[in-house]
Amino acid sequence: MDKKYVGLDQDRHGITQLGRVVLDARVFGLIPETQDCAGWSLGQMQVLMNQVEQKWDEYGSLPSHLPPELAARHTRIYAEAIARAKSKGWNAELDDDD
């Protein structure tokens, strides 16, 4: 059985590695900001992850190297995602075992 990603909006663990891929894909315009990738196969997520990595490579993998428009989008998208995750009980300070 092919595993599926639950989607950023349904991810009860807050901002996971796959969640960050979705957020970064939104930043770079690879997917619409309304797309949370729910139901995507892990293979589809890997393809998206590769596309995101290629985009980050263009900017040295640093948000501070993004051009102003992308930097502003990155700040907004991540601030919204962090606020949403915290409202669901996510705490970035907790380890995976907590």
N, CA, C and O atoms as a GROMACS GRO file, in nm:
protein
  392
    1MET      N    1   0.084  -0.119   0.000
    1MET     CA    2   0.000   0.000   0.000
    1MET      C    3   0.088   0.125   0.000
    1MET      O    4   0.182   0.136   0.078
    2ASP      N    5   0.056   0.217  -0.088
    2ASP     CA    6   0.132   0.340  -0.100
    2ASP      C    7   0.090   0.437   0.009
    2ASP      O    8  -0.027   0.471   0.021
    3LYS      N    9   0.187   0.480   0.089
    3LYS     CA   10   0.157   0.576   0.196
    3LYS      C   11   0.126   0.712   0.135
    3LYS      O   12   0.182   0.750   0.032
    4LYS      N   13   0.037   0.784   0.201
    4LYS     CA   14  -0.005   0.916   0.156
    4LYS      C   15   0.027   1.018   0.265
    4LYS      O   16   0.022   0.987   0.384
    5TYR      N   17   0.058   1.138   0.223
    5TYR     CA   18   0.080   1.249   0.316
    5TYR      C   19  -0.057   1.301   0.360
    5TYR      O   20  -0.146   1.320   0.277
    6VAL      N   21  -0.073   1.323   0.490
    6VAL     CA   22  -0.202   1.369   0.541
    6VAL      C   23  -0.234   1.511   0.499
    6VAL      O   24  -0.350   1.551   0.499
    7GLY      N   25  -0.133   1.587   0.465
    7GLY     CA   26  -0.152   1.727   0.426
    7GLY      C   27  -0.112   1.821   0.538
    7GLY      O   28  -0.125   1.788   0.656
    8LEU      N   29  -0.063   1.935   0.500
    8LEU     CA   30  -0.017   2.034   0.597
    8LEU      C   31  -0.127   2.072   0.695
    8LEU      O   32  -0.103   2.083   0.815
    9ASP      N   33  -0.248   2.092   0.644
    9ASP     CA   34  -0.358   2.137   0.730
    9ASP      C   35  -0.404   2.031   0.829
    9ASP      O   36  -0.459   2.064   0.934
   10GLN      N   37  -0.381   1.904   0.798
   10GLN     CA   38  -0.422   1.796   0.886
   10GLN      C   39  -0.308   1.739   0.970
   10GLN      O   40  -0.329   1.650   1.052
   11ASP      N   41  -0.189   1.791   0.950
   11ASP     CA   42  -0.072   1.738   1.020
   11ASP      C   43  -0.078   1.776   1.168
   11ASP      O   44  -0.061   1.893   1.203
   12ARG      N   45  -0.102   1.678   1.252
   12ARG     CA   46  -0.118   1.706   1.396
   12ARG      C   47   0.015   1.730   1.465
   12ARG      O   48   0.018   1.767   1.583
   13HIS      N   49   0.124   1.710   1.395
   13HIS     CA   50   0.256   1.728   1.454
   13HIS      C   51   0.314   1.867   1.432
   13HIS      O   52   0.430   1.891   1.465
   14GLY      N   53   0.236   1.957   1.378
   14GLY     CA   54   0.287   2.091   1.354
   14GLY      C   55   0.363   2.100   1.224
   14GLY      O   56   0.317   2.047   1.122
   15ILE      N   57   0.475   2.163   1.226
   15ILE     CA   58   0.551   2.185   1.103
   15ILE      C   59   0.659   2.077   1.093
   15ILE      O   60   0.766   2.089   1.151
   16THR      N   61   0.627   1.973   1.019
   16THR     CA   62   0.718   1.861   1.000
   16THR      C   63   0.806   1.886   0.878
   16THR      O   64   0.795   1.989   0.812
   17GLN      N   65   0.893   1.792   0.849
   17GLN     CA   66   0.978   1.804   0.730
   17GLN      C   67   0.893   1.816   0.605
   17GLN      O   68   0.920   1.900   0.519
   18LEU      N   69   0.791   1.731   0.592
   18LEU     CA   70   0.705   1.740   0.475
   18LEU      C   71   0.625   1.870   0.475
   18LEU      O   72   0.598   1.927   0.370
   19GLY      N   73   0.587   1.915   0.594
   19GLY     CA   74   0.517   2.043   0.604
   19GLY      C   75   0.602   2.158   0.554
   19GLY      O   76   0.553   2.248   0.487
   20ARG      N   77   0.730   2.155   0.588
   20ARG     CA   78   0.820   2.261   0.540
   20ARG      C   79   0.836   2.256   0.388
   20ARG      O   80   0.851   2.360   0.324
   21VAL      N   81   0.832   2.136   0.332
   21VAL     CA   82   0.838   2.124   0.185
   21VAL      C   83   0.717   2.193   0.124
   21VAL      O   84   0.730   2.266   0.025
   22VAL      N   85   0.599   2.170   0.182
   22VAL     CA   86   0.477   2.235   0.132
   22VAL      C   87   0.489   2.387   0.145
   22VAL      O   88   0.459   2.460   0.050
   23LEU      N   89   0.534   2.434   0.261
   23LEU     CA   90   0.547   2.578   0.281
   23LEU      C   91   0.647   2.638   0.182
   23LEU      O   92   0.620   2.742   0.122
   24ASP      N   93   0.761   2.574   0.166
   24ASP     CA   94   0.861   2.627   0.074
   24ASP      C   95   0.812   2.622  -0.071
   24ASP      O   96   0.841   2.712  -0.150
   25ALA      N   97   0.738   2.517  -0.106
   25ALA     CA   98   0.682   2.509  -0.242
   25ALA      C   99   0.585   2.624  -0.265
   25ALA      O  100   0.578   2.677  -0.376
   26ARG      N  101   0.511   2.662  -0.162
   26ARG     CA  102   0.423   2.778  -0.173
   26ARG      C  103   0.504   2.906  -0.191
   26ARG      O  104   0.471   2.990  -0.274
   27VAL      N  105   0.610   2.920  -0.113
   27VAL     CA  106   0.696   3.038  -0.123
   27VAL      C  107   0.747   3.056  -0.266
   27VAL      O  108   0.743   3.166  -0.320
   28PHE      N  109   0.793   2.948  -0.324
   28PHE     CA  110   0.853   2.954  -0.458
   28PHE      C  111   0.751   2.947  -0.571
   28PHE      O  112   0.789   2.949  -0.688
   29GLY      N  113   0.623   2.937  -0.537
   29GLY     CA  114   0.520   2.933  -0.640
   29GLY      C  115   0.512   2.801  -0.715
   29GLY      O  116   0.457   2.794  -0.825
   30LEU      N  117   0.566   2.695  -0.655
   30LEU     CA  118   0.560   2.563  -0.718
   30LEU      C  119   0.421   2.502  -0.705
   30LEU      O  120   0.380   2.420  -0.788
   31ILE      N  121   0.349   2.541  -0.601
   31ILE     CA  122   0.210   2.500  -0.580
   31ILE      C  123   0.133   2.624  -0.533
   31ILE      O  124   0.193   2.718  -0.482
   32PRO      N  125   0.002   2.625  -0.551
   32PRO     CA  126  -0.076   2.738  -0.500
   32PRO      C  127  -0.073   2.741  -0.347
   32PRO      O  128  -0.052   2.638  -0.283
   33GLU      N  129  -0.093   2.858  -0.289
   33GLU     CA  130  -0.092   2.870  -0.143
   33GLU      C  131  -0.208   2.794  -0.079
   33GLU      O  132  -0.206   2.770   0.042
   34THR      N  133  -0.308   2.758  -0.156
   34THR     CA  134  -0.421   2.681  -0.103
   34THR      C  135  -0.396   2.530  -0.105
   34THR      O  136  -0.473   2.454  -0.047
   35GLN      N  137  -0.290   2.486  -0.171
   35GLN     CA  138  -0.258   2.343  -0.182
   35GLN      C  139  -0.185   2.296  -0.057
   35GLN      O  140  -0.080   2.351  -0.022
   36ASP      N  141  -0.240   2.195   0.012
   36ASP     CA  142  -0.173   2.143   0.132
   36ASP      C  143  -0.116   2.003   0.108
   36ASP      O  144  -0.059   1.943   0.199
   37CYS      N  145  -0.132   1.952  -0.014
   37CYS     CA  146  -0.076   1.823  -0.057
   37CYS      C  147  -0.140   1.703   0.012
   37CYS      O  148  -0.081   1.595   0.014
   38ALA      N  149  -0.258   1.720   0.068
   38ALA     CA  150  -0.329   1.607   0.130
   38ALA      C  151  -0.353   1.499   0.026
   38ALA      O  152  -0.399   1.526  -0.085
   39GLY      N  153  -0.320   1.375   0.064
   39GLY     CA  154  -0.342   1.262  -0.024
   39GLY      C  155  -0.231   1.238  -0.125
   39GLY      O  156  -0.239   1.144  -0.205
   40TRP      N  157  -0.128   1.322  -0.123
   40TRP     CA  158  -0.017   1.301  -0.217
   40TRP      C  159   0.064   1.180  -0.172
   40TRP      O  160   0.086   1.158  -0.053
   41SER      N  161   0.109   1.102  -0.269
   41SER     CA  162   0.195   0.987  -0.239
   41SER      C  163   0.331   1.039  -0.194
   41SER      O  164   0.368   1.154  -0.221
   42LEU      N  165   0.404   0.952  -0.126
   42LEU     CA  166   0.539   0.992  -0.084
   42LEU      C  167   0.628   1.016  -0.206
   42LEU      O  168   0.722   1.095  -0.199
   43GLY      N  169   0.600   0.948  -0.317
   43GLY     CA  170   0.674   0.972  -0.441
   43GLY      C  171   0.648   1.112  -0.495
   43GLY      O  172   0.740   1.180  -0.539
   44GLN      N  173   0.522   1.155  -0.491
   44GLN     CA  174   0.488   1.291  -0.534
   44GLN      C  175   0.556   1.393  -0.443
   44GLN      O  176   0.605   1.496  -0.489
   45MET      N  177   0.557   1.364  -0.314
   45MET     CA  178   0.620   1.456  -0.219
   45MET      C  179   0.770   1.462  -0.243
   45MET      O  180   0.831   1.568  -0.226
   46GLN      N  181   0.832   1.350  -0.282
   46GLN     CA  182   0.976   1.349  -0.312
   46GLN      C  183   1.006   1.436  -0.432
   46GLN      O  184   1.105   1.509  -0.433
   47VAL      N  185   0.922   1.428  -0.534
   47VAL     CA  186   0.940   1.512  -0.653
   47VAL      C  187   0.932   1.659  -0.613
   47VAL      O  188   1.015   1.740  -0.656
   48LEU      N  189   0.831   1.694  -0.532
   48LEU     CA  190   0.816   1.832  -0.486
   48LEU      C  191   0.937   1.874  -0.402
   48LEU      O  192   0.986   1.986  -0.416
   49MET      N  193   0.984   1.784  -0.316
   49MET     CA  194   1.101   1.814  -0.233
   49MET      C  195   1.222   1.844  -0.322
   49MET      O  196   1.299   1.936  -0.292
   50ASN      N  197   1.241   1.768  -0.427
   50ASN     CA  198   1.352   1.791  -0.517
   50ASN      C  199   1.341   1.927  -0.585
   50ASN      O  200   1.440   1.998  -0.602
   51GLN      N  201   1.220   1.965  -0.624
   51GLN     CA  202   1.198   2.095  -0.687
   51GLN      C  203   1.229   2.208  -0.588
   51GLN      O  204   1.290   2.308  -0.624
   52VAL      N  205   1.186   2.190  -0.463
   52VAL     CA  206   1.212   2.290  -0.359
   52VAL      C  207   1.362   2.303  -0.335
   52VAL      O  208   1.414   2.414  -0.324
   53GLU      N  209   1.431   2.190  -0.327
   53GLU     CA  210   1.576   2.193  -0.305
   53GLU      C  211   1.647   2.267  -0.418
   53GLU      O  212   1.742   2.341  -0.394
   54GLN      N  213   1.602   2.246  -0.543
   54GLN     CA  214   1.663   2.317  -0.656
   54GLN      C  215   1.644   2.467  -0.642
   54GLN      O  216   1.735   2.545  -0.669
   55LYS      N  217   1.525   2.508  -0.600
   55LYS     CA  218   1.498   2.651  -0.580
   55LYS      C  219   1.586   2.707  -0.469
   55LYS      O  220   1.645   2.814  -0.483
   56TRP      N  221   1.595   2.634  -0.356
   56TRP     CA  222   1.678   2.684  -0.246
   56TRP      C  223   1.824   2.693  -0.288
   56TRP      O  224   1.894   2.784  -0.244
   57ASP      N  225   1.869   2.600  -0.372
   57ASP     CA  226   2.009   2.603  -0.418
   57ASP      C  227   2.040   2.735  -0.490
   57ASP      O  228   2.154   2.783  -0.484
   58GLU      N  229   1.942   2.793  -0.557
   58GLU     CA  230   1.961   2.920  -0.627
   58GLU      C  231   1.993   3.034  -0.530
   58GLU      O  232   2.051   3.136  -0.569
   59TYR      N  233   1.952   3.017  -0.404
   59TYR     CA  234   1.968   3.123  -0.304
   59TYR      C  235   2.056   3.079  -0.187
   59TYR      O  236   2.048   3.135  -0.078
   60GLY      N  237   2.140   2.980  -0.211
   60GLY     CA  238   2.232   2.935  -0.108
   60GLY      C  239   2.163   2.876   0.014
   60GLY      O  240   2.221   2.870   0.122
   61SER      N  241   2.040   2.833  -0.004
   61SER     CA  242   1.961   2.770   0.102
   61SER      C  243   1.938   2.862   0.222
   61SER      O  244   1.915   2.814   0.333
   62LEU      N  245   1.943   2.992   0.201
   62LEU     CA  246   1.926   3.088   0.310
   62LEU      C  247   1.813   3.186   0.280
   62LEU      O  248   1.814   3.252   0.176
   63PRO      N  249   1.716   3.196   0.370
   63PRO     CA  250   1.610   3.295   0.348
   63PRO      C  251   1.664   3.437   0.332
   63PRO      O  252   1.605   3.518   0.261
   64SER      N  253   1.775   3.468   0.398
   64SER     CA  254   1.832   3.603   0.388
   64SER      C  255   1.884   3.634   0.248
   64SER      O  256   1.909   3.750   0.216
   65HIS      N  257   1.900   3.533   0.164
   65HIS     CA  258   1.947   3.554   0.026
   65HIS      C  259   1.832   3.564  -0.074
   65HIS      O  260   1.856   3.584  -0.193
   66LEU      N  261   1.709   3.551  -0.025
   66LEU     CA  262   1.595   3.561  -0.115
   66LEU      C  263   1.576   3.706  -0.160
   66LEU      O  264   1.604   3.798  -0.084
   67PRO      N  265   1.529   3.725  -0.283
   67PRO     CA  266   1.496   3.862  -0.325
   67PRO      C  267   1.378   3.914  -0.242
   67PRO      O  268   1.303   3.834  -0.184
   68PRO      N  269   1.362   4.046  -0.235
   68PRO     CA  270   1.261   4.104  -0.144
   68PRO      C  271   1.121   4.043  -0.154
   68PRO      O  272   1.058   4.017  -0.051
   69GLU      N  273   1.072   4.020  -0.274
   69GLU     CA  274   0.937   3.965  -0.290
   69GLU      C  275   0.926   3.826  -0.229
   69GLU      O  276   0.831   3.796  -0.157
   70LEU      N  277   1.024   3.740  -0.258
   70LEU     CA  278   1.023   3.605  -0.202
   70LEU      C  279   1.047   3.608  -0.052
   70LEU      O  280   0.988   3.529   0.022
   71ALA      N  281   1.132   3.696  -0.006
   71ALA     CA  282   1.159   3.707   0.138
   71ALA      C  283   1.032   3.746   0.213
   71ALA      O  284   1.002   3.690   0.319
   72ALA      N  285   0.957   3.840   0.158
   72ALA     CA  286   0.832   3.882   0.221
   72ALA      C  287   0.731   3.768   0.222
   72ALA      O  288   0.662   3.747   0.321
   73ARG      N  289   0.722   3.695   0.111
   73ARG     CA  290   0.629   3.580   0.103
   73ARG      C  291   0.671   3.472   0.203
   73ARG      O  292   0.586   3.414   0.269
   74HIS      N  293   0.801   3.446   0.213
   74HIS     CA  294   0.853   3.347   0.308
   74HIS      C  295   0.815   3.385   0.450
   74HIS      O  296   0.764   3.301   0.525
   75THR      N  297   0.838   3.509   0.486
   75THR     CA  298   0.806   3.557   0.621
   75THR      C  299   0.658   3.541   0.651
   75THR      O  300   0.620   3.492   0.757
   76ARG      N  301   0.573   3.582   0.557
   76ARG     CA  302   0.428   3.574   0.577
   76ARG      C  303   0.379   3.430   0.586
   76ARG      O  304   0.304   3.396   0.677
   77ILE      N  305   0.422   3.346   0.493
   77ILE     CA  306   0.375   3.207   0.490
   77ILE      C  307   0.418   3.132   0.616
   77ILE      O  308   0.340   3.058   0.674
   78TYR      N  309   0.542   3.152   0.656
   78TYR     CA  310   0.590   3.082   0.776
   78TYR      C  311   0.526   3.137   0.904
   78TYR      O  312   0.496   3.060   0.995
   79ALA      N  313   0.504   3.267   0.911
   79ALA     CA  314   0.438   3.324   1.030
   79ALA      C  315   0.296   3.269   1.044
   79ALA      O  316   0.253   3.235   1.154
   80GLU      N  317   0.225   3.261   0.932
   80GLU     CA  318   0.089   3.205   0.936
   80GLU      C  319   0.091   3.058   0.976
   80GLU      O  320   0.008   3.014   1.056
   81ALA      N  321   0.185   2.981   0.922
   81ALA     CA  322   0.193   2.838   0.952
   81ALA      C  323   0.231   2.814   1.098
   81ALA      O  324   0.176   2.724   1.162
   82ILE      N  325   0.323   2.893   1.150
   82ILE     CA  326   0.364   2.877   1.290
   82ILE      C  327   0.249   2.912   1.382
   82ILE      O  328   0.226   2.842   1.481
   83ALA      N  329   0.177   3.019   1.353
   83ALA     CA  330   0.061   3.057   1.435
   83ALA      C  331  -0.045   2.947   1.433
   83ALA      O  332  -0.103   2.914   1.536
   84ARG      N  333  -0.070   2.891   1.314
   84ARG     CA  334  -0.170   2.783   1.301
   84ARG      C  335  -0.124   2.659   1.379
   84ARG      O  336  -0.205   2.597   1.449
   85ALA      N  337   0.002   2.623   1.367
   85ALA     CA  338   0.055   2.505   1.438
   85ALA      C  339   0.049   2.525   1.589
   85ALA      O  340   0.012   2.433   1.662
   86LYS      N  341   0.085   2.644   1.635
   86LYS     CA  342   0.080   2.671   1.779
   86LYS      C  343  -0.063   2.665   1.832
   86LYS      O  344  -0.085   2.621   1.945
   87SER      N  345  -0.159   2.708   1.751
   87SER     CA  346  -0.299   2.704   1.794
   87SER      C  347  -0.348   2.560   1.809
   87SER      O  348  -0.446   2.534   1.878
   88LYS      N  349  -0.278   2.466   1.744
   88LYS     CA  350  -0.310   2.323   1.754
   88LYS      C  351  -0.227   2.254   1.862
   88LYS      O  352  -0.235   2.132   1.879
   89GLY      N  353  -0.146   2.333   1.936
   89GLY     CA  354  -0.068   2.277   2.045
   89GLY      C  355   0.077   2.246   2.012
   89GLY      O  356   0.148   2.191   2.096
   90TRP      N  357   0.122   2.280   1.892
   90TRP     CA  358   0.261   2.254   1.855
   90TRP      C  359   0.354   2.345   1.932
   90TRP      O  360   0.326   2.464   1.950
   91ASN      N  361   0.465   2.289   1.978
   91ASN     CA  362   0.566   2.366   2.049
   91ASN      C  363   0.700   2.333   1.986
   91ASN      O  364   0.747   2.219   1.995
   92ALA      N  365   0.761   2.431   1.923
   92ALA     CA  366   0.889   2.410   1.854
   92ALA      C  367   1.000   2.372   1.951
   92ALA      O  368   1.103   2.318   1.909
   93GLU      N  369   0.983   2.399   2.080
   93GLU     CA  370   1.086   2.370   2.180
   93GLU      C  371   1.086   2.223   2.222
   93GLU      O  372   1.184   2.175   2.278
   94LEU      N  373   0.976   2.152   2.197
   94LEU     CA  374   0.967   2.014   2.240
   94LEU      C  375   1.042   1.922   2.144
   94LEU      O  376   1.044   1.945   2.023
   95ASP      N  377   1.102   1.820   2.200
   95ASP     CA  378   1.166   1.718   2.119
   95ASP      C  379   1.060   1.624   2.064
   95ASP      O  380   0.944   1.630   2.108
   96ASP      N  381   1.097   1.539   1.970
   96ASP     CA  382   1.002   1.442   1.915
   96ASP      C  383   0.949   1.347   2.021
   96ASP      O  384   0.839   1.292   2.006
   97ASP      N  385   1.025   1.326   2.129
   97ASP     CA  386   0.984   1.233   2.233
   97ASP      C  387   0.889   1.296   2.335
   97ASP      O  388   0.830   1.225   2.416
   98ASP      N  389   0.874   1.428   2.332
   98ASP     CA  390   0.789   1.497   2.430
   98ASP      C  391   0.643   1.489   2.393
   98ASP      O  392   0.558   1.542   2.465
   0.00000   0.00000   0.00000
